[in-house]
Amino acid sequence: MRSATASRGFTLVELLVALFAMALLAVMSWRGLDGMARAQAQTEERADQVLTLQIGLAQWGADLDALTQLPQTTALEWNGRVLRMTRRSSTSASEGIMVVAWTRRLVGANPVWLRWQSPPVTTRGQIEEAWQRADLWSQNPSDEERLREVPIGQLDDWQIFFYRENAWTNPQSSAQGTAVVTAAPATSSPVAAIPEGVRLVLTLPAGHAISGTLTRDWVRPLVAGQKS
């Protein structure tokens, strides 16, 4: 015959304690899953930031590699606000050339590194028009020009230097040195030869996948071939 103690069920207190323990385990499990989801989202966001910056730097190098110097036409110019260049088309030489521009501009509340590209142009008049449009785009872009820009990522600051006569120089000055380049109004300048090298110095914001100062040097392919 079974005893009364063996046949009795759970008391109300025991049931409440069991339910509390199950609820506590559920809360701890949810927090663990939520933490894992947040960590995964942050990892993906940082990976996207790194990939976007890598693509942007690759495009920067590709633009410089494709520089095209036309008679009485500036191929590369930095005015302290926007770097403009003329480059050949990446698809076919028969399409003409394109004017490409890089700048740092506020988008919303954040300073962003941006790239702009004109449609293919074939005449000097079209080149000059695209050249001026690139400068206007860097300051106050229209809706049409915004459609041609590609954001690379947030950027606290940037500097450009040209390598000429065995020294990194301020592109806005004929004097040698590495003075910091500050924003200046666009001015007309005589046609200059493509420099032997271009140095890009980016100051990336804190809290991103890559932060601090990043320097990228480009060497003109022909010069690199001659020195090798």
C-alpha positions in Angstrom: 0.0 0.0 0.0 1.5 3.4 -1.1 2.1 5.9 1.7 0.3 9.3 1.8 3.6 11.1 1.4 4.4 9.3 -1.8 1.0 9.9 -3.4 0.6 13.6 -2.6 1.2 16.2 -5.4 3.2 19.5 -5.5 2.2 22.2 -3.1 1.3 25.7 -4.3 4.6 27.0 -3.0 6.6 24.4 -4.9 4.7 25.1 -8.1 5.4 28.9 -7.7 9.1 28.3 -7.1 9.3 26.1 -10.2 7.5 28.7 -12.3 9.8 31.4 -11.0 12.9 29.3 -11.9 11.5 28.7 -15.4 10.8 32.4 -15.9 14.3 33.3 -14.7 15.9 30.8 -17.1 13.7 32.2 -19.9 14.8 35.8 -19.2 18.5 34.8 -19.0 18.2 32.9 -22.3 16.5 35.9 -24.0 19.2 38.2 -22.8 21.9 35.9 -24.1 20.2 35.6 -27.5 19.7 39.4 -27.6 23.4 39.9 -26.8 24.4 37.5 -29.5 22.1 39.2 -32.0 23.5 42.6 -31.1 27.1 41.4 -31.4 26.4 39.9 -34.8 24.8 43.1 -36.0 27.8 45.1 -34.8 30.2 42.7 -36.5 28.2 42.9 -39.8 28.1 46.7 -39.6 31.9 46.9 -39.0 32.5 44.4 -41.8 30.4 46.6 -44.1 32.3 49.7 -43.1 35.6 48.0 -43.9 34.4 46.6 -47.2 33.0 50.0 -48.3 36.3 51.8 -47.4 38.3 49.1 -49.3 36.1 49.5 -52.3 36.4 53.3 -52.1 40.2 53.2 -51.9 40.3 50.7 -54.8 38.2 53.1 -56.9 40.5 56.0 -55.8 43.5 54.1 -57.2 41.6 53.0 -60.4 40.7 56.6 -61.1 44.3 57.8 -60.8 45.5 54.8 -62.8 43.2 55.9 -65.6 44.2 59.6 -65.6 44.2 61.1 -69.1 46.2 64.2 -70.0 44.7 66.0 -72.9 46.3 69.0 -74.7 45.8 72.3 -72.9 43.5 70.5 -70.3 44.1 70.0 -66.6 44.2 66.3 -65.8 44.4 66.5 -62.0 43.7 69.4 -59.7 43.1 69.9 -56.0 41.8 73.3 -54.8 41.5 72.5 -51.1 37.9 71.4 -51.4 37.6 68.9 -54.3 40.0 66.8 -56.2 39.1 66.8 -59.9 40.5 64.6 -62.6 40.0 63.6 -66.2 40.1 59.8 -66.8 39.5 57.5 -69.6 36.4 55.3 -69.7 36.6 51.9 -68.0 34.6 50.3 -70.7 35.7 51.6 -74.1 38.1 54.3 -75.3 35.6 55.3 -78.0 33.2 56.5 -75.3 35.4 59.5 -74.6 36.6 60.5 -71.1 35.0 61.3 -67.8 35.5 64.0 -65.2 35.7 62.5 -61.7 35.6 64.4 -58.5 36.2 63.5 -54.8 35.2 65.7 -51.9 34.2 65.7 -48.2 30.9 67.3 -47.6 28.2 67.3 -44.9 25.4 64.8 -45.6 22.8 65.4 -43.0 24.8 66.0 -39.8 27.8 63.8 -40.8 30.9 64.7 -42.9 31.1 62.1 -45.7 33.7 61.2 -48.3 32.0 61.3 -51.7 32.8 60.5 -55.3 31.1 62.1 -58.4 31.4 61.1 -62.0 30.3 63.0 -65.1 28.8 61.3 -68.2 31.3 60.5 -71.0 32.5 63.7 -72.7 34.2 64.1 -76.1 34.8 67.8 -76.7 36.9 70.4 -74.8 33.7 72.4 -74.2 32.0 69.4 -72.5 35.1 68.8 -70.4 35.2 72.4 -69.2 31.5 72.3 -68.4 31.9 69.0 -66.5 34.9 70.4 -64.7 32.9 73.4 -63.4 29.9 71.1 -62.5 32.3 69.0 -60.4 33.3 72.1 -58.4 29.7 73.2 -57.9 28.8 69.7 -56.8 31.4 69.7 -54.1 29.8 72.8 -52.6 26.0 72.9 -53.3 24.9 69.9 -55.4 21.6 69.8 -57.2 19.3 66.9 -57.1 20.6 65.8 -60.5 24.2 65.9 -59.3 23.4 64.0 -56.2 22.3 61.1 -58.4 25.9 60.9 -59.7 27.6 60.8 -56.3 28.5 57.7 -54.3 29.1 58.0 -50.5 32.2 56.1 -49.3 31.9 56.7 -45.6 32.2 59.2 -42.8 35.4 61.2 -42.8 36.5 63.7 -40.1 39.2 65.3 -42.3 41.4 64.7 -45.4 44.5 66.1 -47.0 46.1 65.7 -50.4 49.8 66.0 -51.3 51.5 65.8 -54.7 55.0 64.2 -55.2 57.1 66.6 -57.3 60.8 67.1 -57.6 61.6 64.4 -55.0 59.3 65.8 -52.3 55.7 65.7 -51.1 54.3 69.2 -51.7 51.1 71.2 -51.2 49.3 71.0 -54.5 48.1 74.6 -54.2 51.6 75.9 -53.9 54.7 75.8 -56.1 56.9 75.8 -53.0 58.0 72.4 -51.6 56.8 71.3 -48.2 54.1 69.4 -46.5 52.0 72.1 -45.1 48.4 71.2 -44.2 46.0 72.1 -47.0 43.0 74.1 -46.0 39.8 74.8 -47.9 40.2 77.6 -50.5 38.0 79.0 -53.3 38.4 77.5 -56.7 40.7 79.5 -58.9 41.9 79.0 -62.5 45.4 77.7 -62.8 47.7 76.9 -65.7 47.8 73.4 -67.0 50.2 71.3 -64.9 51.7 67.9 -65.6 50.5 64.9 -63.7 52.5 64.6 -60.5 54.7 61.6 -60.0 52.7 60.6 -57.0 49.6 61.5 -55.0 49.3 61.0 -51.2 45.8 60.7 -49.6 45.6 61.2 -45.8 42.3 60.3 -44.3 41.2 61.0 -40.7 38.5 58.4 -39.9 36.1 59.0 -37.0 36.4 57.2 -33.7 34.0 54.4 -33.0 34.1 52.9 -36.5 35.7 49.7 -37.7 38.8 51.6 -38.8 39.6 54.9 -37.0 42.5 57.3 -36.8 44.7 58.4 -39.7 45.0 56.3 -42.8 47.6 57.2 -45.5 47.4 55.9 -49.1 50.1 56.7 -51.7 49.6 56.4 -55.4 52.6 56.3 -57.9 52.1 57.2 -61.5 52.5 53.9 -63.4 55.0 55.2 -65.9 57.2 56.6 -63.2 57.0 53.3 -61.3 58.0 51.5 -64.4 61.0 53.8 -65.0 62.3 53.4 -61.5 61.9 49.7 -61.2 
